[in-house]
Amino acid sequence: MKIKLLSTIIAGVILAGCGSDNNNDVTVPKTKNTQVQAYDGAINGMVATYTCGEETGTTKTKTDGKGHVTVSSNAFADTPDQCSVVLSVPKRR
C-alpha cells in the first residue's frame, strides 16, 4: 500500500512540474495619447478632428475648462508637426 501511495505522489509531483510556462497572451498595442490645448484661453466643450497624413480621427472627449483635449493617435504623438487639428462645437442630438 505504501508503494502505491509513494508512486502516486511521485507521479503527481512530476506532472505538476511539467506545467506549461509558455505565455501565449495576445497583447494589444497601446495607443499614445497627446494633450492639446485649444487656444490661449479656456475653450470648453469642443471636439478636435485631427489629420496626420492619411489618418484622420475625432477625439472621444471634449475640451475641458482649460481648453485641453486628449488626442489618441500614435501618428499624432510621433509627428505632431505633420498633423493638423480643427476644433468645433459638436452637433446636438
C-alpha positions as CSV (number, residue, x, y, z in Angstrom):
1,M,0.0,0.0,0.0
2,K,2.8,2.4,0.9
3,I,4.5,1.8,-2.5
4,K,1.3,2.7,-4.4
5,L,0.9,5.8,-2.4
6,L,4.5,6.8,-2.8
7,S,4.3,6.1,-6.6
8,T,1.2,8.3,-6.9
9,I,2.8,11.2,-5.0
10,I,6.0,11.0,-7.1
11,A,3.9,10.9,-10.4
12,G,1.9,13.8,-9.2
13,V,5.0,15.9,-8.4
14,I,6.5,15.1,-11.8
15,L,3.2,16.0,-13.6
16,A,2.9,19.2,-11.7
17,G,6.4,20.2,-12.7
18,C,5.5,19.7,-16.4
19,G,3.2,22.6,-16.4
20,S,3.4,25.0,-19.4
21,D,5.5,28.1,-18.9
22,N,4.7,29.3,-22.4
23,N,3.0,32.7,-22.3
24,N,0.7,32.9,-25.4
25,D,-1.1,36.0,-24.3
26,V,-2.1,38.4,-27.1
27,T,-1.4,42.0,-26.1
28,V,-3.0,44.8,-28.0
29,P,-0.5,47.7,-28.6
30,K,-1.4,50.8,-26.7
31,T,-2.2,54.0,-28.5
32,K,-0.3,57.0,-27.4
33,N,-2.2,59.9,-26.0
34,T,-1.2,63.6,-26.5
35,Q,-2.9,66.5,-24.8
36,V,-3.6,69.5,-27.0
37,Q,-4.7,73.0,-25.9
38,A,-7.4,74.6,-28.0
39,Y,-6.4,78.3,-27.9
40,D,-4.8,80.7,-25.5
41,G,-8.0,80.9,-23.4
42,A,-10.2,78.3,-22.0
43,I,-12.5,76.9,-24.7
44,N,-14.9,74.4,-23.1
45,G,-17.0,71.7,-24.9
46,M,-15.3,71.4,-28.3
47,V,-14.2,68.3,-30.1
48,A,-11.0,68.0,-32.1
49,T,-10.7,66.5,-35.5
50,Y,-7.1,65.7,-36.4
51,T,-5.4,64.8,-39.7
52,C,-2.0,63.2,-39.9
53,G,-1.2,62.2,-43.5
54,E,-3.8,59.5,-44.3
55,E,-5.0,59.1,-40.7
56,T,-8.0,61.2,-39.6
57,G,-9.9,60.9,-36.4
58,T,-12.0,62.8,-33.9
59,T,-11.5,62.9,-30.1
60,K,-13.8,61.0,-27.9
61,T,-13.8,63.7,-25.3
62,K,-14.4,67.4,-25.4
63,T,-12.1,70.2,-24.3
64,D,-12.2,70.8,-20.6
65,G,-12.5,74.1,-18.7
66,K,-8.8,74.9,-19.5
67,G,-9.1,74.2,-23.2
68,H,-7.3,70.9,-23.2
69,V,-8.4,67.8,-25.1
70,T,-6.6,64.4,-25.5
71,V,-5.8,63.0,-28.9
72,S,-5.4,59.2,-29.0
73,S,-3.1,58.6,-32.1
74,N,0.3,57.2,-32.5
75,A,0.9,59.3,-35.6
76,F,-0.1,62.4,-33.8
77,A,2.1,61.6,-30.8
78,D,5.2,60.7,-33.0
79,T,5.0,63.5,-35.6
80,P,2.7,66.3,-34.4
81,D,4.4,68.8,-36.7
82,Q,2.9,67.0,-39.7
83,C,-0.6,67.0,-38.3
84,S,-3.4,69.5,-38.2
85,V,-6.2,69.9,-35.7
86,V,-9.6,71.5,-36.2
87,L,-11.8,72.3,-33.2
88,S,-15.5,72.6,-33.5
89,V,-18.6,72.6,-31.4
90,P,-20.3,69.2,-31.6
91,K,-23.7,68.9,-33.1
92,R,-26.5,68.4,-30.6
93,R,-28.6,65.3,-31.0
